[in-house]
Amino acid sequence: MSASAAQVPATRLSTPSSAGPLDPHVATDFDRVILPDPLPEPAPLPTAATVTPRRGGGSGRWWAAAASIVLISGIVVAGIFTVQSAQARERLVAATAALERAEEAVGASQDEWDAATAAHDALATGAAPVTDRTGAALAALAGMTDEPARLAAQEALDALAAELQESPEAAPAAYTPAPVEDADAEALLAAAGDAGEHGETLDAAAADVRADTTLLEERMAGLRVALLALAATLPPSAERIVAENPLPDVPVRDATLAAAQAGAAATDEASALAGMETYAAAVAALRAEQARLAEEQARQREAAQQRSQAPAPRSQRQPATEPLPVPVPDPGPGPGPAPDPDPEPEPEPEPEPEPEPEPEPEPDPDDWWVWRP
């Protein structure tokens, strides 16, 4: 038995303990190279004299194959670890990007909410003084214009006031990012989900505010239409009121008609309200002047009546006289003989004789003073 043959069993027994799991192809090559088929017959144990060192034997090839196996196994394990690390890194990058996108969406949703709220607040702030002014103008126009048109404007005003009284949509809670580990992909994805839900809440709230703003605009538009319709009825109402109050001077009556025409020419609620206010003041002045003049005329009539009924002063009184008898109406000629058709003419009256003058009396000789020169 040669030295090489004696070494073969030892090599086969040492292979499993030094190599570990092998690639099937490597194992096949190893068997083909190291273990020839058929195996040689066992040789007697070598002696010291017969053992000689081998040159370029099979043990060198085995060590090369084992080194290759170890290298390949390391490469495989390193590859697996590298793949897993790359996948985890990609997942972490994706989770970080998802959180960033969700937080950006939250910021955009917050901006939408702020813009919607600012628009609603500005519209409500501008509508509040309009409602107050309109209410005062409609109250002053009672009895001065077309009543159905005034009531329609009042109804539109009440609808707008009710909308302004509605509580605004409550602002959602502010978004606060949750503290997460930058290396924890699962925590990053959960934080991104929370941010997305908060953004959806903000979007829904902003949509509700925009709907409230639209409804408020519709209420304001309805009031505008009603006010313009009411202003169009001012001229005929003014003509009727001027005809009912004829005592004031012409300038007062003309001012009422001019104010009505100005209100009817309005094209927006501001000018319509201004025209209505001027018209209401003119009608009030016209009626006040009518009342003043009517009261003055009544006072003058009462004074004249009192003067006519007052007793005359004593110096101007006439002596009391018996009351004259009440004349009795002539009953007319009674039935009698019919008059002659041709009555005889009455004789003319003779003139009365003139009286003769009395003779002058002769002087008495005893009346010496008659002869006195």
C-alpha positions, 0 to 999 in steps of 0.5 A: 500500500502506497503512502497516497493510498493510505492517506485517502481515508483520512482525507474523506473523514476530515472533509465534513468537519472542516468544510460545512455545507457544500455546493452540490457542484463543488461536492461532485467535482471534489468526488471526481477529483479526490475519490476515484471510482473504483477505490483502490484496494487498501494497502498495508500500513506504511513503514518508516522506510517506505513513507516518502513525501508526495509531491503535488498530491490530492491534499493540496487540491482539497484545501483549494476546494475548501477555501473556495467553498468558504469564500463562496459561502461568505459571499452568499451570506454577505449577499443576503445581508446586503440585499436585506440591508438594501431592502430595509434602507429602501423601506426606510427611505419610502417611509420618510418620504411618505411622512414628508408628503403627508406633513406637506399635505397637512400644511396645504390643508391648513392654508385652505382652512385659513383662507376659507375662514378669512373669506367667510369672516370678511363677508360676515363682517361686511354684512353686519352693518348692512343688516343694521342699516337695512333694518332701520330703513325698512322700519322708517318706510312703514306706511310710506311705500308699497307694503308687500315689497317692504315685507319681502325685503324684511323677510330677506333681511331676517334670513340674512340675519339668521345666517349671520347668527349661525356659529362658525365651523370650529377650527380643528386641533392644530397638527403636532408631529409625533416624535418618531425614530428616523430609523424606524420605518414602521413608526414613520409610516404610522406618523404619515397615516396620522398626518394624512388623517389630520389633513383630511379633517382640515379639508372637510372643515374647509369645505364646510366653511366654503359652503357657509360662505356660499350660503351667506353670499346667496342671502346677501344677494337675495336682500340686494334684489329685494331692496332694489325692488322696494326702491322701484316702488318709491315714485308712485308712493311719493305721488300718492303721499304728496297728493294726500298732503297738499298744504306744504309749499311746493319745494317741500313736495318736490323734495319728496318726489326727487328723493323717490326718483333717486331711490328708484335709480339705485343699482346696488344696495348701498345707493338704494338704502341711501335713497330710501333714507332720504325719501323717508326723511322727506316724507316725514318732513312733508307730513310734519309740515302738513300737520303744522299747517293743518293745526294752524288753520284749525286754530285760526278757524277756532279763533274766528268762531270765538270772535263771532260768538263773543258779546259786543262791548256795552258802548256798541250794544243797541237798545233792546227791541221787542222781537219782530213778529214772525211774518205770516206767509200770504195765503194768496187770493181766495176763490172769488169772482173772476176779474173783468177782462178789461177793468176801467181805468181809475180817474187821475187824482186832482192836485191839492190846492196850494195854501194862501200865504198868511198876511203880515201882522200890523205893528202894535203902537204899544210896541215902541221898540219896533219903531226904534231905529 
